[in-house]
Amino acid sequence: HSSDGGPTRTRHMMNTKTYMRGFTLIETMIAISLLTIAIVAPMTLTMQSLQTAYYARDQITASNLAQEAIESVRSIRDGNILNNAEGGATVNLLNGIPIGSNFTIDARTNVTQTCNSGVCAPLQTDGNLYGYQSGWTNTNFTRTVLATYVPGPGVSDEIRISVTVTWQTGKLNSRSFVLYENMYRWVADGSASG
């Protein structure tokens, strides 16, 4: 019967139908699962990388804001030294630096302000500079400065400046950066030389 296309041909067509059924439901679900993993894994890695980058950016900003406060306090002290050296009214070299209580300092003007109940206001920005000015936007950074006398001989000749900058990046926990520096009364009050 093979010459007239009878039973041999029918057997061959049945075998072809068995192999051409297509994907089963299980194969389709496995393919979709693998595709999902292939898409979600890189997206998760990208999200974590962005969070880390934002945290690093904010940590660098906090470090710079702390150093800026130290430099502003030093500028107040050095301005008092210059005032005395130029023959102005004799002032205490540490005049204008609140000793023993938390305060803020605006680095643009070196103006200090004692914090209410020890809690300082958040820094503000105009988009370019940080400071404290009406109409500026609050940032997620709070800078707290504390100046204390260093115990020892000549108790009022050395102060320790402690600057704490706290912030929160996204949903991460609140972070803080602390910077310390000691400043000395390196010339006598009312004189231009030590």
Biotite code that builds the C-alpha atoms (Angstrom):
import biotite.structure as struc

atoms = struc.array([
    struc.Atom([0.000, 0.000, 0.000], chain_id="A", res_id=1, res_name="HIS", atom_name="CA", element="C"),
    struc.Atom([2.890, 2.381, 0.205], chain_id="A", res_id=2, res_name="SER", atom_name="CA", element="C"),
    struc.Atom([2.723, 3.178, -3.537], chain_id="A", res_id=3, res_name="SER", atom_name="CA", element="C"),
    struc.Atom([-0.781, 4.626, -3.367], chain_id="A", res_id=4, res_name="ASP", atom_name="CA", element="C"),
    struc.Atom([-0.181, 6.733, -0.214], chain_id="A", res_id=5, res_name="GLY", atom_name="CA", element="C"),
    struc.Atom([-2.316, 4.567, 2.039], chain_id="A", res_id=6, res_name="GLY", atom_name="CA", element="C"),
    struc.Atom([-1.533, 3.498, 5.618], chain_id="A", res_id=7, res_name="PRO", atom_name="CA", element="C"),
    struc.Atom([2.175, 4.413, 5.581], chain_id="A", res_id=8, res_name="THR", atom_name="CA", element="C"),
    struc.Atom([1.388, 8.047, 4.895], chain_id="A", res_id=9, res_name="ARG", atom_name="CA", element="C"),
    struc.Atom([-1.245, 8.155, 7.633], chain_id="A", res_id=10, res_name="THR", atom_name="CA", element="C"),
    struc.Atom([1.248, 6.816, 10.196], chain_id="A", res_id=11, res_name="ARG", atom_name="CA", element="C"),
    struc.Atom([3.789, 9.495, 9.238], chain_id="A", res_id=12, res_name="HIS", atom_name="CA", element="C"),
    struc.Atom([1.199, 12.314, 9.612], chain_id="A", res_id=13, res_name="MET", atom_name="CA", element="C"),
    struc.Atom([0.228, 11.121, 13.106], chain_id="A", res_id=14, res_name="MET", atom_name="CA", element="C"),
    struc.Atom([3.869, 11.162, 14.244], chain_id="A", res_id=15, res_name="ASN", atom_name="CA", element="C"),
    struc.Atom([4.251, 14.738, 12.919], chain_id="A", res_id=16, res_name="THR", atom_name="CA", element="C"),
    struc.Atom([1.182, 15.921, 14.846], chain_id="A", res_id=17, res_name="LYS", atom_name="CA", element="C"),
    struc.Atom([2.595, 14.479, 18.072], chain_id="A", res_id=18, res_name="THR", atom_name="CA", element="C"),
    struc.Atom([5.773, 16.595, 17.789], chain_id="A", res_id=19, res_name="TYR", atom_name="CA", element="C"),
    struc.Atom([4.100, 19.846, 16.647], chain_id="A", res_id=20, res_name="MET", atom_name="CA", element="C"),
    struc.Atom([1.801, 20.400, 19.606], chain_id="A", res_id=21, res_name="ARG", atom_name="CA", element="C"),
    struc.Atom([3.597, 23.639, 20.728], chain_id="A", res_id=22, res_name="GLY", atom_name="CA", element="C"),
    struc.Atom([4.580, 24.891, 24.212], chain_id="A", res_id=23, res_name="PHE", atom_name="CA", element="C"),
    struc.Atom([2.857, 23.473, 27.232], chain_id="A", res_id=24, res_name="THR", atom_name="CA", element="C"),
    struc.Atom([1.568, 25.688, 30.035], chain_id="A", res_id=25, res_name="LEU", atom_name="CA", element="C"),
    struc.Atom([4.509, 24.722, 32.279], chain_id="A", res_id=26, res_name="ILE", atom_name="CA", element="C"),
    struc.Atom([7.075, 25.668, 29.618], chain_id="A", res_id=27, res_name="GLU", atom_name="CA", element="C"),
    struc.Atom([5.373, 29.032, 29.123], chain_id="A", res_id=28, res_name="THR", atom_name="CA", element="C"),
    struc.Atom([5.359, 29.765, 32.879], chain_id="A", res_id=29, res_name="MET", atom_name="CA", element="C"),
    struc.Atom([9.047, 28.862, 33.177], chain_id="A", res_id=30, res_name="ILE", atom_name="CA", element="C"),
    struc.Atom([9.897, 31.144, 30.259], chain_id="A", res_id=31, res_name="ALA", atom_name="CA", element="C"),
    struc.Atom([7.938, 34.034, 31.809], chain_id="A", res_id=32, res_name="ILE", atom_name="CA", element="C"),
    struc.Atom([9.635, 33.448, 35.205], chain_id="A", res_id=33, res_name="SER", atom_name="CA", element="C"),
    struc.Atom([13.107, 33.532, 33.646], chain_id="A", res_id=34, res_name="LEU", atom_name="CA", element="C"),
    struc.Atom([12.257, 36.682, 31.733], chain_id="A", res_id=35, res_name="LEU", atom_name="CA", element="C"),
    struc.Atom([10.953, 38.344, 34.904], chain_id="A", res_id=36, res_name="THR", atom_name="CA", element="C"),
    struc.Atom([14.128, 37.493, 36.821], chain_id="A", res_id=37, res_name="ILE", atom_name="CA", element="C"),
    struc.Atom([16.254, 38.772, 33.941], chain_id="A", res_id=38, res_name="ALA", atom_name="CA", element="C"),
    struc.Atom([14.441, 42.136, 34.076], chain_id="A", res_id=39, res_name="ILE", atom_name="CA", element="C"),
    struc.Atom([13.951, 42.580, 37.843], chain_id="A", res_id=40, res_name="VAL", atom_name="CA", element="C"),
    struc.Atom([17.514, 41.725, 38.951], chain_id="A", res_id=41, res_name="ALA", atom_name="CA", element="C"),
    struc.Atom([19.241, 44.551, 37.016], chain_id="A", res_id=42, res_name="PRO", atom_name="CA", element="C"),
    struc.Atom([16.514, 47.003, 38.050], chain_id="A", res_id=43, res_name="MET", atom_name="CA", element="C"),
    struc.Atom([17.057, 46.143, 41.726], chain_id="A", res_id=44, res_name="THR", atom_name="CA", element="C"),
    struc.Atom([20.801, 46.562, 41.321], chain_id="A", res_id=45, res_name="LEU", atom_name="CA", element="C"),
    struc.Atom([20.262, 49.937, 39.649], chain_id="A", res_id=46, res_name="THR", atom_name="CA", element="C"),
    struc.Atom([17.987, 51.116, 42.484], chain_id="A", res_id=47, res_name="MET", atom_name="CA", element="C"),
    struc.Atom([20.557, 50.112, 45.108], chain_id="A", res_id=48, res_name="GLN", atom_name="CA", element="C"),
    struc.Atom([23.320, 51.851, 43.151], chain_id="A", res_id=49, res_name="SER", atom_name="CA", element="C"),
    struc.Atom([21.271, 55.057, 42.995], chain_id="A", res_id=50, res_name="LEU", atom_name="CA", element="C"),
    struc.Atom([20.580, 54.949, 46.745], chain_id="A", res_id=51, res_name="GLN", atom_name="CA", element="C"),
    struc.Atom([24.291, 54.516, 47.411], chain_id="A", res_id=52, res_name="THR", atom_name="CA", element="C"),
    struc.Atom([25.147, 57.404, 45.092], chain_id="A", res_id=53, res_name="ALA", atom_name="CA", element="C"),
    struc.Atom([22.616, 59.706, 46.811], chain_id="A", res_id=54, res_name="TYR", atom_name="CA", element="C"),
    struc.Atom([23.962, 58.721, 50.228], chain_id="A", res_id=55, res_name="TYR", atom_name="CA", element="C"),
    struc.Atom([27.551, 59.425, 49.121], chain_id="A", res_id=56, res_name="ALA", atom_name="CA", element="C"),
    struc.Atom([26.500, 62.796, 47.682], chain_id="A", res_id=57, res_name="ARG", atom_name="CA", element="C"),
    struc.Atom([24.800, 63.766, 50.942], chain_id="A", res_id=58, res_name="ASP", atom_name="CA", element="C"),
    struc.Atom([27.713, 62.538, 53.054], chain_id="A", res_id=59, res_name="GLN", atom_name="CA", element="C"),
    struc.Atom([30.145, 64.704, 51.071], chain_id="A", res_id=60, res_name="ILE", atom_name="CA", element="C"),
    struc.Atom([27.785, 67.674, 51.400], chain_id="A", res_id=61, res_name="THR", atom_name="CA", element="C"),
    struc.Atom([27.528, 67.107, 55.174], chain_id="A", res_id=62, res_name="ALA", atom_name="CA", element="C"),
    struc.Atom([31.313, 66.989, 55.473], chain_id="A", res_id=63, res_name="SER", atom_name="CA", element="C"),
    struc.Atom([31.658, 70.252, 53.552], chain_id="A", res_id=64, res_name="ASN", atom_name="CA", element="C"),
    struc.Atom([28.921, 71.943, 55.620], chain_id="A", res_id=65, res_name="LEU", atom_name="CA", element="C"),
    struc.Atom([30.694, 70.924, 58.843], chain_id="A", res_id=66, res_name="ALA", atom_name="CA", element="C"),
    struc.Atom([34.047, 72.257, 57.607], chain_id="A", res_id=67, res_name="GLN", atom_name="CA", element="C"),
    struc.Atom([32.333, 75.468, 56.485], chain_id="A", res_id=68, res_name="GLU", atom_name="CA", element="C"),
    struc.Atom([31.025, 76.042, 60.023], chain_id="A", res_id=69, res_name="ALA", atom_name="CA", element="C"),
    struc.Atom([34.503, 75.510, 61.513], chain_id="A", res_id=70, res_name="ILE", atom_name="CA", element="C"),
    struc.Atom([35.936, 78.050, 59.062], chain_id="A", res_id=71, res_name="GLU", atom_name="CA", element="C"),
    struc.Atom([33.176, 80.550, 59.886], chain_id="A", res_id=72, res_name="SER", atom_name="CA", element="C"),
    struc.Atom([33.864, 80.310, 63.632], chain_id="A", res_id=73, res_name="VAL", atom_name="CA", element="C"),
    struc.Atom([37.591, 80.747, 62.913], chain_id="A", res_id=74, res_name="ARG", atom_name="CA", element="C"),
    struc.Atom([36.720, 83.808, 60.824], chain_id="A", res_id=75, res_name="SER", atom_name="CA", element="C"),
    struc.Atom([34.852, 85.344, 63.775], chain_id="A", res_id=76, res_name="ILE", atom_name="CA", element="C"),
    struc.Atom([37.871, 84.810, 66.051], chain_id="A", res_id=77, res_name="ARG", atom_name="CA", element="C"),
    struc.Atom([40.317, 86.127, 63.465], chain_id="A", res_id=78, res_name="ASP", atom_name="CA", element="C"),
    struc.Atom([38.080, 89.141, 62.762], chain_id="A", res_id=79, res_name="GLY", atom_name="CA", element="C"),
    struc.Atom([38.267, 90.027, 66.479], chain_id="A", res_id=80, res_name="ASN", atom_name="CA", element="C"),
    struc.Atom([42.067, 89.756, 66.320], chain_id="A", res_id=81, res_name="ILE", atom_name="CA", element="C"),
    struc.Atom([42.158, 92.106, 63.309], chain_id="A", res_id=82, res_name="LEU", atom_name="CA", element="C"),
    struc.Atom([39.821, 94.553, 65.037], chain_id="A", res_id=83, res_name="ASN", atom_name="CA", element="C"),
    struc.Atom([42.164, 94.674, 68.040], chain_id="A", res_id=84, res_name="ASN", atom_name="CA", element="C"),
    struc.Atom([45.267, 94.962, 65.838], chain_id="A", res_id=85, res_name="ALA", atom_name="CA", element="C"),
    struc.Atom([43.815, 97.868, 63.857], chain_id="A", res_id=86, res_name="GLU", atom_name="CA", element="C"),
    struc.Atom([43.284, 99.836, 67.052], chain_id="A", res_id=87, res_name="GLY", atom_name="CA", element="C"),
    struc.Atom([39.532, 99.382, 67.323], chain_id="A", res_id=88, res_name="GLY", atom_name="CA", element="C"),
    struc.Atom([37.806, 98.844, 70.622], chain_id="A", res_id=89, res_name="ALA", atom_name="CA", element="C"),
    struc.Atom([39.454, 96.055, 72.572], chain_id="A", res_id=90, res_name="THR", atom_name="CA", element="C"),
    struc.Atom([37.292, 92.970, 72.374], chain_id="A", res_id=91, res_name="VAL", atom_name="CA", element="C"),
    struc.Atom([37.542, 89.441, 73.677], chain_id="A", res_id=92, res_name="ASN", atom_name="CA", element="C"),
    struc.Atom([38.950, 87.294, 70.861], chain_id="A", res_id=93, res_name="LEU", atom_name="CA", element="C"),
    struc.Atom([36.072, 84.851, 71.313], chain_id="A", res_id=94, res_name="LEU", atom_name="CA", element="C"),
    struc.Atom([33.427, 87.585, 71.202], chain_id="A", res_id=95, res_name="ASN", atom_name="CA", element="C"),
    struc.Atom([30.499, 86.553, 68.962], chain_id="A", res_id=96, res_name="GLY", atom_name="CA", element="C"),
    struc.Atom([31.049, 82.808, 69.545], chain_id="A", res_id=97, res_name="ILE", atom_name="CA", element="C"),
    struc.Atom([28.369, 81.422, 71.890], chain_id="A", res_id=98, res_name="PRO", atom_name="CA", element="C"),
    struc.Atom([30.170, 79.246, 74.441], chain_id="A", res_id=99, res_name="ILE", atom_name="CA", element="C"),
    struc.Atom([28.343, 76.315, 76.049], chain_id="A", res_id=100, res_name="GLY", atom_name="CA", element="C"),
    struc.Atom([25.123, 76.235, 74.021], chain_id="A", res_id=101, res_name="SER", atom_name="CA", element="C"),
    struc.Atom([24.116, 74.917, 70.600], chain_id="A", res_id=102, res_name="ASN", atom_name="CA", element="C"),
    struc.Atom([24.049, 77.524, 67.861], chain_id="A", res_id=103, res_name="PHE", atom_name="CA", element="C"),
    struc.Atom([23.791, 77.915, 64.095], chain_id="A", res_id=104, res_name="THR", atom_name="CA", element="C"),
    struc.Atom([26.106, 79.939, 61.923], chain_id="A", res_id=105, res_name="ILE", atom_name="CA", element="C"),
    struc.Atom([25.386, 81.410, 58.518], chain_id="A", res_id=106, res_name="ASP", atom_name="CA", element="C"),
    struc.Atom([28.666, 81.136, 56.617], chain_id="A", res_id=107, res_name="ALA", atom_name="CA", element="C"),
    struc.Atom([27.686, 83.930, 54.233], chain_id="A", res_id=108, res_name="ARG", atom_name="CA", element="C"),
    struc.Atom([27.642, 86.512, 57.039], chain_id="A", res_id=109, res_name="THR", atom_name="CA", element="C"),
    struc.Atom([29.237, 84.702, 60.040], chain_id="A", res_id=110, res_name="ASN", atom_name="CA", element="C"),
    struc.Atom([26.118, 85.515, 62.057], chain_id="A", res_id=111, res_name="VAL", atom_name="CA", element="C"),
    struc.Atom([25.500, 83.087, 64.920], chain_id="A", res_id=112, res_name="THR", atom_name="CA", element="C"),
    struc.Atom([22.167, 82.346, 66.539], chain_id="A", res_id=113, res_name="GLN", atom_name="CA", element="C"),
    struc.Atom([21.565, 80.258, 69.646], chain_id="A", res_id=114, res_name="THR", atom_name="CA", element="C"),
    struc.Atom([19.188, 77.361, 68.998], chain_id="A", res_id=115, res_name="CYS", atom_name="CA", element="C"),
    struc.Atom([15.810, 77.254, 70.761], chain_id="A", res_id=116, res_name="ASN", atom_name="CA", element="C"),
    struc.Atom([15.880, 74.600, 73.501], chain_id="A", res_id=117, res_name="SER", atom_name="CA", element="C"),
    struc.Atom([19.124, 73.276, 71.993], chain_id="A", res_id=118, res_name="GLY", atom_name="CA", element="C"),
    struc.Atom([17.382, 72.176, 68.771], chain_id="A", res_id=119, res_name="VAL", atom_name="CA", element="C"),
    struc.Atom([18.695, 73.952, 65.684], chain_id="A", res_id=120, res_name="CYS", atom_name="CA", element="C"),
    struc.Atom([16.680, 74.799, 62.580], chain_id="A", res_id=121, res_name="ALA", atom_name="CA", element="C"),
    struc.Atom([17.432, 72.998, 59.301], chain_id="A", res_id=122, res_name="PRO", atom_name="CA", element="C"),
    struc.Atom([19.770, 74.691, 56.872], chain_id="A", res_id=123, res_name="LEU", atom_name="CA", element="C"),
    struc.Atom([18.075, 76.454, 53.993], chain_id="A", res_id=124, res_name="GLN", atom_name="CA", element="C"),
    struc.Atom([19.076, 76.957, 50.374], chain_id="A", res_id=125, res_name="THR", atom_name="CA", element="C"),
    struc.Atom([18.337, 79.215, 47.455], chain_id="A", res_id=126, res_name="ASP", atom_name="CA", element="C"),
    struc.Atom([19.435, 76.443, 45.103], chain_id="A", res_id=127, res_name="GLY", atom_name="CA", element="C"),
    struc.Atom([23.096, 77.515, 45.134], chain_id="A", res_id=128, res_name="ASN", atom_name="CA", element="C"),
    struc.Atom([24.065, 78.518, 48.678], chain_id="A", res_id=129, res_name="LEU", atom_name="CA", element="C"),
    struc.Atom([23.277, 77.200, 52.137], chain_id="A", res_id=130, res_name="TYR", atom_name="CA", element="C"),
    struc.Atom([22.332, 79.521, 54.981], chain_id="A", res_id=131, res_name="GLY", atom_name="CA", element="C"),
    struc.Atom([19.386, 80.926, 56.882], chain_id="A", res_id=132, res_name="TYR", atom_name="CA", element="C"),
    struc.Atom([17.220, 83.419, 55.079], chain_id="A", res_id=133, res_name="GLN", atom_name="CA", element="C"),
    struc.Atom([13.512, 84.120, 54.914], chain_id="A", res_id=134, res_name="SER", atom_name="CA", element="C"),
    struc.Atom([11.997, 82.716, 51.721], chain_id="A", res_id=135, res_name="GLY", atom_name="CA", element="C"),
    struc.Atom([14.646, 80.051, 51.202], chain_id="A", res_id=136, res_name="TRP", atom_name="CA", element="C"),
    struc.Atom([13.762, 76.360, 51.105], chain_id="A", res_id=137, res_name="THR", atom_name="CA", element="C"),
    struc.Atom([14.534, 74.047, 54.029], chain_id="A", res_id=138, res_name="ASN", atom_name="CA", element="C"),
    struc.Atom([17.040, 71.306, 53.209], chain_id="A", res_id=139, res_name="THR", atom_name="CA", element="C"),
    struc.Atom([17.339, 67.849, 54.743], chain_id="A", res_id=140, res_name="ASN", atom_name="CA", element="C"),
    struc.Atom([20.527, 69.010, 56.568], chain_id="A", res_id=141, res_name="PHE", atom_name="CA", element="C"),
    struc.Atom([20.639, 70.374, 60.112], chain_id="A", res_id=142, res_name="THR", atom_name="CA", element="C"),
    struc.Atom([23.937, 71.856, 61.307], chain_id="A", res_id=143, res_name="ARG", atom_name="CA", element="C"),
    struc.Atom([24.479, 72.227, 65.050], chain_id="A", res_id=144, res_name="THR", atom_name="CA", element="C"),
    struc.Atom([27.599, 73.985, 66.362], chain_id="A", res_id=145, res_name="VAL", atom_name="CA", element="C"),
    struc.Atom([28.809, 73.813, 69.975], chain_id="A", res_id=146, res_name="LEU", atom_name="CA", element="C"),
    struc.Atom([31.809, 75.667, 71.414], chain_id="A", res_id=147, res_name="ALA", atom_name="CA", element="C"),
    struc.Atom([33.140, 74.693, 74.847], chain_id="A", res_id=148, res_name="THR", atom_name="CA", element="C"),
    struc.Atom([36.232, 75.626, 76.817], chain_id="A", res_id=149, res_name="TYR", atom_name="CA", element="C"),
    struc.Atom([38.892, 72.934, 76.961], chain_id="A", res_id=150, res_name="VAL", atom_name="CA", element="C"),
    struc.Atom([39.655, 72.171, 80.620], chain_id="A", res_id=151, res_name="PRO", atom_name="CA", element="C"),
    struc.Atom([43.181, 72.763, 81.836], chain_id="A", res_id=152, res_name="GLY", atom_name="CA", element="C"),
    struc.Atom([45.580, 75.589, 82.646], chain_id="A", res_id=153, res_name="PRO", atom_name="CA", element="C"),
    struc.Atom([44.553, 78.838, 80.991], chain_id="A", res_id=154, res_name="GLY", atom_name="CA", element="C"),
    struc.Atom([40.961, 77.547, 80.886], chain_id="A", res_id=155, res_name="VAL", atom_name="CA", element="C"),
    struc.Atom([39.712, 80.312, 78.615], chain_id="A", res_id=156, res_name="SER", atom_name="CA", element="C"),
    struc.Atom([42.623, 80.135, 76.135], chain_id="A", res_id=157, res_name="ASP", atom_name="CA", element="C"),
    struc.Atom([41.355, 77.152, 74.137], chain_id="A", res_id=158, res_name="GLU", atom_name="CA", element="C"),
    struc.Atom([37.911, 76.232, 72.858], chain_id="A", res_id=159, res_name="ILE", atom_name="CA", element="C"),
    struc.Atom([36.731, 73.076, 71.193], chain_id="A", res_id=160, res_name="ARG", atom_name="CA", element="C"),
    struc.Atom([34.339, 73.515, 68.278], chain_id="A", res_id=161, res_name="ILE", atom_name="CA", element="C"),
    struc.Atom([32.046, 70.581, 67.586], chain_id="A", res_id=162, res_name="SER", atom_name="CA", element="C"),
    struc.Atom([29.920, 70.646, 64.443], chain_id="A", res_id=163, res_name="VAL", atom_name="CA", element="C"),
    struc.Atom([27.252, 67.977, 63.914], chain_id="A", res_id=164, res_name="THR", atom_name="CA", element="C"),
    struc.Atom([25.450, 67.779, 60.594], chain_id="A", res_id=165, res_name="VAL", atom_name="CA", element="C"),
    struc.Atom([22.452, 65.433, 60.510], chain_id="A", res_id=166, res_name="THR", atom_name="CA", element="C"),
    struc.Atom([20.426, 64.438, 57.461], chain_id="A", res_id=167, res_name="TRP", atom_name="CA", element="C"),
    struc.Atom([18.186, 61.762, 56.030], chain_id="A", res_id=168, res_name="GLN", atom_name="CA", element="C"),
    struc.Atom([18.534, 60.460, 52.484], chain_id="A", res_id=169, res_name="THR", atom_name="CA", element="C"),
    struc.Atom([15.273, 59.047, 51.151], chain_id="A", res_id=170, res_name="GLY", atom_name="CA", element="C"),
    struc.Atom([13.921, 56.260, 53.346], chain_id="A", res_id=171, res_name="LYS", atom_name="CA", element="C"),
    struc.Atom([17.306, 55.508, 54.909], chain_id="A", res_id=172, res_name="LEU", atom_name="CA", element="C"),
    struc.Atom([17.907, 56.070, 58.608], chain_id="A", res_id=173, res_name="ASN", atom_name="CA", element="C"),
    struc.Atom([18.951, 59.483, 59.836], chain_id="A", res_id=174, res_name="SER", atom_name="CA", element="C"),
    struc.Atom([22.717, 59.948, 59.514], chain_id="A", res_id=175, res_name="ARG", atom_name="CA", element="C"),
    struc.Atom([25.156, 62.349, 61.117], chain_id="A", res_id=176, res_name="SER", atom_name="CA", element="C"),
    struc.Atom([28.657, 63.644, 60.541], chain_id="A", res_id=177, res_name="PHE", atom_name="CA", element="C"),
    struc.Atom([30.644, 65.196, 63.411], chain_id="A", res_id=178, res_name="VAL", atom_name="CA", element="C"),
    struc.Atom([33.747, 67.347, 63.042], chain_id="A", res_id=179, res_name="LEU", atom_name="CA", element="C"),
    struc.Atom([35.854, 68.689, 65.931], chain_id="A", res_id=180, res_name="TYR", atom_name="CA", element="C"),
    struc.Atom([38.529, 71.336, 65.994], chain_id="A", res_id=181, res_name="GLU", atom_name="CA", element="C"),
    struc.Atom([40.302, 73.170, 68.791], chain_id="A", res_id=182, res_name="ASN", atom_name="CA", element="C"),
    struc.Atom([40.954, 76.900, 68.472], chain_id="A", res_id=183, res_name="MET", atom_name="CA", element="C"),
    struc.Atom([43.413, 78.852, 70.548], chain_id="A", res_id=184, res_name="TYR", atom_name="CA", element="C"),
    struc.Atom([43.605, 82.364, 71.824], chain_id="A", res_id=185, res_name="ARG", atom_name="CA", element="C"),
    struc.Atom([46.946, 82.818, 70.107], chain_id="A", res_id=186, res_name="TRP", atom_name="CA", element="C"),
    struc.Atom([47.277, 86.511, 70.854], chain_id="A", res_id=187, res_name="VAL", atom_name="CA", element="C"),
    struc.Atom([46.278, 88.338, 74.003], chain_id="A", res_id=188, res_name="ALA", atom_name="CA", element="C"),
    struc.Atom([43.015, 90.256, 73.954], chain_id="A", res_id=189, res_name="ASP", atom_name="CA", element="C"),
    struc.Atom([43.636, 93.871, 72.995], chain_id="A", res_id=190, res_name="GLY", atom_name="CA", element="C"),
    struc.Atom([47.041, 93.326, 71.424], chain_id="A", res_id=191, res_name="SER", atom_name="CA", element="C"),
    struc.Atom([48.392, 92.658, 67.976], chain_id="A", res_id=192, res_name="ALA", atom_name="CA", element="C"),
    struc.Atom([51.111, 90.357, 69.253], chain_id="A", res_id=193, res_name="SER", atom_name="CA", element="C"),
    struc.Atom([51.132, 87.312, 71.444], chain_id="A", res_id=194, res_name="GLY", atom_name="CA", element="C"),
])
